[in-house]
């Protein structure tokens, strides 16, 4: 597991996708939803899944939410619940709070009450689709900020059989490798001596310029 701990509140399509992806990348993930069905569906794909009322501050305290590094609030379809949970989680002391918003007004209020970042899933899905359509080796794309993204890329043919040290991907393309996915296994923070094999996927942190440089290589 990686060092960071994440709590995801609201397990609709957005929350479930974020929770399972973070867990697959080696993160410690607590998933919370009021729906038993949603909790059961995700229970084997996160560290811990709990059915609970996230609008109850006592419940959040009992689950130790204050000890998590990042909270992702995925209850965007219910604006009142979204605002209430965002405010409580921030007041409990979670350092970074990311919240899903339905529209610009919702986003403005979320930011005013303490959200550190607001997500528009439909917009980000559009960005992801555009990148996947313009590059055959980009498999997935998560926007971290306007400048940087987490990108899953397919190992290029001329990378196979070479070590990360030989490839010098950071120097050549500005790609910071955080994991290598090989079949059903993921190696977090690979070493410079790790050899890229056929079928490997790499998770990297990259800027848009870096991605464009890779596409044009």
C-alpha positions in Angstrom: 0.0 0.0 0.0 1.1 3.6 -0.6 1.5 6.1 2.2 -1.7 8.1 1.6 -5.1 7.2 2.9 -8.3 8.2 1.1 -11.9 8.2 2.2 -14.6 8.2 -0.6 -18.1 9.2 0.5 -20.8 8.4 -2.0 -20.5 5.3 -4.2 -22.3 6.2 -7.4 -20.5 5.7 -10.7 -18.0 8.5 -9.9 -17.2 7.6 -6.3 -17.0 3.9 -7.1 -14.6 4.5 -10.0 -12.4 6.8 -7.9 -12.3 4.4 -5.0 -11.5 1.2 -7.0 -8.9 3.0 -9.1 -7.1 4.4 -6.0 -7.1 0.9 -4.4 -5.7 -0.7 -7.6 -2.9 1.8 -7.4 -2.0 0.6 -3.9 -3.8 3.2 -1.8 -5.6 2.6 1.5 -9.3 3.4 0.7 -12.3 3.7 3.0 -15.5 3.7 1.0 -18.8 5.0 2.6 -22.4 5.0 1.3 -25.9 4.8 2.8 -26.8 2.1 0.3 -26.0 -1.5 1.4 -26.1 -2.6 -2.2 -23.5 -0.2 -3.3 -21.3 -1.0 -0.3 -21.5 -4.7 -1.0 -20.8 -4.2 -4.7 -17.5 -2.5 -3.9 -16.4 -4.3 -0.7 -13.8 -6.5 -2.4 -12.3 -3.7 -4.4 -11.3 -1.3 -1.5 -9.6 -1.6 1.8 -12.8 -1.2 3.7 -16.4 -0.4 2.7 -19.0 0.8 5.3 -22.7 1.4 5.1 -23.3 4.6 7.1 -25.0 8.0 7.1 -22.2 10.4 6.2 -24.4 13.4 7.1 -24.0 12.3 10.8 -20.9 13.9 12.3 -20.7 11.3 15.0 -20.6 8.5 12.4 -17.8 10.2 10.6 -15.9 10.6 13.9 -16.4 7.0 14.8 -15.0 5.9 11.4 -11.9 7.9 12.0 -12.4 10.1 8.9 -10.2 12.9 10.5 -7.2 10.5 10.1 -7.4 10.4 6.3 -5.2 12.5 4.0 -7.8 13.1 1.3 -11.6 12.9 1.3 -13.5 12.6 -2.0 -17.1 13.6 -1.8 -19.1 11.9 -4.6 -22.6 12.8 -3.4 -23.0 15.5 -6.1 -26.5 14.7 -7.2 -27.9 15.8 -3.8 -26.5 19.3 -3.4 -27.6 19.7 0.3 -25.9 16.4 1.3 -22.8 17.3 -0.7 -22.4 20.7 1.0 -23.1 19.3 4.5 -20.6 16.4 4.1 -17.9 18.6 2.6 -18.2 21.1 5.4 -18.2 18.4 8.2 -15.2 16.6 6.7 -13.2 19.8 6.4 -14.1 20.8 10.0 -13.0 17.3 11.2 -9.5 18.2 9.9 -9.1 16.3 6.7 -6.3 18.2 4.9 -7.5 17.8 1.3 -11.2 17.6 0.3 -12.2 17.0 -3.3 -15.9 17.3 -4.1 -18.1 16.5 -7.1 -20.2 19.4 -8.4 -23.3 19.5 -10.6 -22.8 23.0 -11.9 -20.8 26.2 -11.5 -22.9 27.6 -8.7 -22.6 24.3 -6.7 -18.8 24.4 -7.3 -18.5 28.0 -6.0 -20.3 27.2 -2.8 -18.3 24.0 -2.3 -15.1 26.0 -2.6 -16.4 28.7 -0.2 -17.1 26.2 2.5 -13.7 24.5 2.3 -13.4 22.1 -0.7 -9.8 22.2 -2.0 -10.8 21.1 -5.4 -14.1 20.6 -7.3 -14.6 17.9 -10.0 -17.0 18.0 -12.9 -17.0 14.3 -13.9 -18.7 14.9 -17.3 -16.1 17.5 -18.2 -13.2 15.3 -17.2 -14.7 12.4 -19.1 -14.7 14.6 -22.2 -11.0 15.4 -21.6 -10.2 11.7 -21.1 -12.0 10.8 -24.3 -10.3 13.4 -26.3 -6.9 12.2 -25.2 -7.7 8.5 -25.9 -8.9 9.4 -29.4 -5.8 11.3 -30.3 -3.3 8.8 -28.9 -3.3 5.0 -29.4 -1.1 4.3 -26.4 -3.0 6.3 -23.8 -5.4 3.9 -21.9 -6.7 6.2 -19.1 -6.4 9.8 -18.0 -7.1 11.4 -14.6 -6.8 15.2 -14.3 -4.9 16.1 -11.1 -4.8 19.8 -11.8 -4.8 22.1 -14.9 -1.1 21.4 -15.3 -0.7 17.7 -14.3 -2.4 14.4 -14.9 -2.1 10.7 -14.0 -2.0 8.8 -17.3 -2.0 5.1 -17.9 0.0 4.4 -21.1 0.8 1.2 -23.0 4.6 0.5 -23.2 5.8 1.5 -26.6 7.4 -1.2 -28.7 10.9 0.3 -28.6 10.7 0.4 -24.7 10.4 -3.4 -24.4 13.5 -5.1 -22.9 15.0 -1.9 -21.6 15.3 -0.7 -18.1 13.8 2.6 -16.8 17.3 3.9 -16.4 18.0 3.2 -20.0 14.8 4.7 -21.3 15.2 8.0 -19.3 11.5 8.8 -19.7 11.7 11.7 -17.3 14.5 13.4 -19.2 13.1 12.7 -22.6 9.4 13.2 -22.1 8.9 14.6 -18.6 7.1 11.4 -17.5 7.3 10.6 -13.8 6.6 6.9 -13.4 4.6 5.9 -10.3 3.7 2.3 -11.1 4.0 -0.5 -13.6 1.1 -2.8 -14.3 2.0 -6.3 -15.5 -1.0 -8.6 -16.1 -2.9 -8.5 -12.8 -0.1 -7.1 -10.7 0.9 -3.5 -10.0 4.4 -2.5 -8.8 4.3 0.9 -7.0 7.4 3.2 -7.3 9.4 0.9 -9.6 13.2 1.2 -9.5 15.5 2.4 -12.2 16.6 -1.2 -12.9 13.1 -2.5 -13.6 12.8 -3.9 -17.2 9.8 -3.0 -19.3 8.2 -6.1 -20.7 5.7 -6.7 -23.6 2.2 -6.0 -22.4 3.2 -3.7 -19.5 1.2 -0.5 -18.8 2.8 2.4 -17.0 1.1 4.9 -14.7 2.8 8.3 -15.0 2.4 11.8 -13.7 2.7 14.1 -16.7 1.9 17.5 -18.0 -0.1 18.1 -21.2 3.2 19.1 -22.9 4.8 15.8 -21.8 1.9 13.9 -23.2 2.0 15.7 -26.5 5.8 15.2 -26.7 5.2 11.4 -26.2 2.5 11.3 -28.9 4.8 13.0 -31.3 7.8 10.8 -30.6 
